[in-house]
Amino acid sequence: MTDAATSAYFVPLEQLPDGTERFEPTGHTLSTWSTDMQHGSPPSALLARAVRRCEQRADTRVTRMVIEILGAVPLTEIRVRSWVERPGRRIELVVAELSAEQPDGSWRAVARGTGWRLQTADTAAIAHPADAEMPVRTGTSALPEGTFWHSGFIDTVDWNWLTPIGAPGTSHAWGRPTPELVQGEPLEPLDRLFLVADTANGVGTKIDPAEWTFLNTDVTVHIFRAPEGDWVGVAAETSYGPDGIAMSSGVLHDDCGPVARVTQTVQVRAR
């Protein structure tokens, strides 16, 4: 793991002959749940970047991505490869895979992203967001000192928390990640969206993280409009079942309004 003083979540190492990219994570990727693994947001954004860049076409954009967390993403070198699984002129499916080295020296996939890329067309005349607007952002309002979640990744985001943690109903927060995703590259709007999307289960939680853990196994984001700007708004809530399983769902916003819906499967356990 590279020193967190580096102003990026990942430092690029090299691109292998088969197109696989090697990265070193920095301390900015640190999880809220363990000091031995990455938060889900930076790997999710790295997979979104890979899908976006794979055989990139100017007339398409990513419209839905599913991030599957296959295991803890370690704070060691990781590798990302991507390919077009289902090519097409108007619709294509792209897959990206993130691997980490195991103790025996082998490499194993620890996260995977699949994204539909659709050909775009001019439908401005019928544009209509179905979801409600986010409350207006009021500058920055960080988590209170002593809040359980303070960690490497969470502390890299400028926050504007509009709802107290655990409050009933839909909760709202705005986030603006400050580091680059990959050192030396401007942060793209889609990558920024995925840096914040994984926090929906935290924004929408109704239980105390000091008493419960609630790790998500996946992130699914349907993007009906390309995001813009530096801030991502999250309007989220979590539904809890009686058997240790929950579902977080919400809407992602930019300053122009809603852009996407997000869902996560969550495993809940008492500490």
C-alpha positions in Angstrom: 0.0 0.0 0.0 1.3 3.4 -1.0 1.4 6.2 1.6 -1.9 8.1 1.8 -0.1 11.4 1.2 -0.4 10.5 -2.5 -3.3 12.5 -3.9 -5.0 9.5 -5.6 -6.7 6.2 -4.6 -4.5 4.2 -6.9 -1.0 4.5 -8.4 -0.6 3.0 -11.8 2.3 0.6 -12.1 2.3 -0.8 -15.7 0.1 -2.2 -18.4 0.9 -5.9 -19.2 1.1 -7.1 -22.8 -2.5 -8.6 -22.6 -3.9 -5.2 -21.6 -4.1 -6.0 -17.9 -3.4 -2.9 -15.7 -1.4 -3.1 -12.5 -2.2 -0.7 -9.6 -0.9 0.0 -6.1 -3.7 1.2 -3.7 -3.0 4.1 -1.4 -4.2 4.6 2.2 -7.1 6.6 0.8 -8.8 3.3 -0.1 -8.9 2.0 3.5 -12.2 0.4 4.5 -14.5 1.5 7.4 -14.8 -2.1 8.6 -11.2 -3.3 8.6 -7.6 -2.0 8.4 -6.7 -5.0 6.2 -9.0 -4.3 3.2 -10.2 -1.6 0.8 -13.5 0.2 1.1 -15.8 -0.9 -1.7 -16.0 2.5 -3.4 -12.5 2.8 -4.9 -12.5 -0.7 -6.5 -16.0 -0.1 -7.8 -14.9 3.1 -9.5 -11.8 1.4 -10.9 -14.0 -1.3 -12.5 -16.3 1.5 -13.8 -13.3 3.2 -15.3 -12.2 -0.1 -17.0 -15.7 -0.6 -18.5 -15.8 3.0 -19.7 -12.4 2.8 -21.4 -12.6 -0.7 -22.9 -12.8 -0.3 -26.7 -14.3 3.1 -26.0 -16.8 4.6 -28.5 -17.9 8.2 -28.6 -21.5 7.2 -29.5 -22.2 5.0 -26.5 -22.2 5.4 -22.7 -22.5 3.1 -19.7 -26.2 2.8 -18.7 -26.1 0.0 -16.1 -23.3 -1.5 -14.0 -23.3 -4.3 -11.5 -20.3 -4.5 -9.2 -19.9 -7.9 -7.5 -17.6 -8.1 -4.5 -16.2 -11.6 -4.6 -14.0 -11.2 -1.6 -12.1 -8.7 0.5 -10.0 -6.4 -1.7 -6.6 -6.3 0.0 -4.3 -3.3 0.3 -1.7 -4.9 -2.0 -1.1 -4.7 -5.7 -4.3 -5.3 -7.7 -4.8 -6.0 -11.4 -7.7 -5.0 -13.7 -8.5 -6.5 -17.1 -11.6 -5.8 -19.3 -13.2 -7.1 -22.4 -16.3 -6.8 -24.6 -18.4 -9.8 -23.7 -21.3 -9.1 -26.1 -20.4 -6.8 -29.0 -23.0 -4.9 -31.0 -23.6 -1.7 -33.0 -26.3 -0.4 -30.6 -25.9 -2.5 -27.4 -22.8 -4.1 -25.9 -21.9 -5.7 -22.7 -18.5 -5.0 -21.2 -16.9 -7.0 -18.3 -14.1 -5.9 -16.0 -12.3 -8.0 -13.4 -10.2 -7.0 -10.5 -7.7 -9.6 -9.2 -5.4 -9.8 -6.1 -2.4 -12.0 -5.3 -3.0 -14.8 -2.9 -0.6 -16.1 -0.2 0.4 -19.0 -2.5 1.4 -16.6 -5.3 -1.6 -17.2 -7.4 -4.0 -14.4 -8.6 -7.7 -14.6 -7.8 -10.6 -12.4 -8.9 -11.9 -10.4 -5.9 -14.4 -8.1 -7.7 -16.1 -8.0 -11.0 -18.1 -5.4 -12.9 -20.4 -5.9 -15.8 -21.8 -2.9 -17.7 -24.3 -2.4 -20.5 -23.2 0.3 -23.0 -25.9 1.7 -25.2 -25.7 3.8 -28.3 -27.0 7.3 -27.6 -29.5 9.4 -29.6 -31.1 12.9 -29.2 -34.2 12.5 -27.0 -33.9 15.9 -25.2 -37.5 16.7 -26.2 -38.9 14.0 -24.0 -36.4 14.1 -21.1 -38.1 13.5 -17.8 -36.6 12.5 -14.4 -39.1 10.3 -12.5 -37.4 10.7 -9.1 -37.8 13.7 -6.7 -35.1 16.3 -6.4 -32.5 16.2 -3.6 -32.6 18.8 -0.9 -30.3 21.7 -1.7 -26.7 21.3 -0.7 -25.6 23.7 2.1 -21.8 23.7 1.8 -20.0 21.0 3.6 -21.0 19.2 6.8 -18.7 16.4 7.8 -19.5 13.5 10.0 -19.2 14.5 13.7 -15.9 13.7 15.4 -16.0 10.3 17.1 -18.3 8.9 14.4 -17.5 5.2 13.9 -17.0 5.6 10.1 -14.0 7.9 10.1 -11.5 6.0 8.0 -9.1 6.3 5.0 -11.8 6.4 2.2 -14.5 8.2 4.1 -12.2 11.0 5.1 -11.2 11.7 1.5 -14.7 12.8 0.6 -16.1 16.3 1.3 -19.5 15.6 2.8 -22.7 17.5 3.2 -24.8 15.4 5.5 -28.4 16.6 5.5 -30.0 13.9 7.6 -28.7 12.5 10.9 -27.5 8.9 10.7 -30.3 6.5 11.6 -33.1 9.0 11.2 -36.4 7.5 9.9 -37.3 7.8 6.3 -35.1 8.5 3.3 -31.7 10.0 4.3 -29.8 12.5 2.2 -26.1 13.3 1.8 -23.9 15.0 -0.8 -20.3 13.8 -1.4 -17.4 15.1 -3.3 -14.4 12.8 -3.6 -11.2 14.9 -3.5 -8.3 12.5 -4.7 -7.9 11.4 -8.3 -9.0 7.8 -8.9 -5.8 7.0 -10.7 -2.8 9.2 -10.2 -2.2 11.6 -13.0 -5.7 11.2 -14.5 -8.6 13.7 -14.1 -11.5 12.3 -12.2 -14.3 11.4 -14.7 -18.0 11.9 -13.8 -18.8 8.2 -14.1 -15.9 7.3 -11.9 -16.9 9.9 -9.3 -20.5 8.5 -9.4 -19.2 5.1 -8.4 -16.9 6.4 -5.7 -20.1 7.7 -4.0 -22.6 5.0 -5.0 -21.2 2.3 -2.7 -21.9 4.6 0.4 -25.7 4.3 -0.1 -26.0 1.6 2.6 -24.2 3.9 5.0 -26.2 7.0 4.1 -29.5 5.1 4.4 -28.7 3.0 7.5 -31.2 2.8 10.3 -28.9 0.9 12.7 -25.9 2.0 14.7 -22.6 0.9 13.0 -21.0 0.7 16.4 -23.4 -2.1 17.3 -23.9 -3.7 13.9 -21.9 -4.5 10.7 -23.6 -4.2 7.3 -21.4 -5.1 4.4 -22.7 -5.1 0.9 -21.9 -7.9 -1.6 -22.8 -5.9 -4.7 -23.7 -2.5 -6.1 -26.1 -2.1 -9.0 -26.5 1.3 -10.7 -28.9 2.2 -13.5 -27.8 5.5 -15.1 -30.5 7.2 -17.1 -28.6 10.4 -17.6 -24.8 11.0 -17.8 -23.7 12.7 -14.5 -22.1 16.1 -14.4 -20.1 18.2 -11.9 -18.1 17.4 -8.8 -20.8 16.5 -6.3 -22.9 13.3 -6.0 -26.1 13.3 -4.0 -27.4 10.2 -2.3 -31.0 9.8 -1.2 -31.2 6.3 0.3 -33.0 4.0 2.8 -32.4 0.4 3.9 -35.0 -2.3 4.4 -34.1 -5.0 6.9 -35.3 -8.6 6.8 -35.7 -10.9 9.9 -32.8 -13.2 8.9 -29.7 -11.0 8.7 -30.2 -9.8 5.1 -31.0 -6.2 4.1 -31.4 -4.2 0.9 -30.3 -0.6 0.5 -31.9 1.4 -2.3 -31.7 5.0 -3.4 -31.3 7.6 -6.0 -28.1 9.3 -7.1 -28.0 13.0 -8.1 -25.8 15.7 -9.5 -26.5 19.4 -9.3 -28.9 19.2 -12.2 -31.1 16.5 -10.6 -31.5 12.7 -10.4 -29.2 10.6 -12.7 -29.4 7.0 -11.4 -30.9 4.5 -9.1 -28.7 2.3 -6.8 -29.4 -1.0 -5.0 -27.2 -3.1 -2.7 -27.6 -6.5 -1.0 -26.4 -6.2 2.6 -25.4 -8.8 5.2 -26.2 -7.6 8.7 -24.6 -9.0 11.8 -24.5 -7.9 15.5 -20.9 -7.0 16.6 
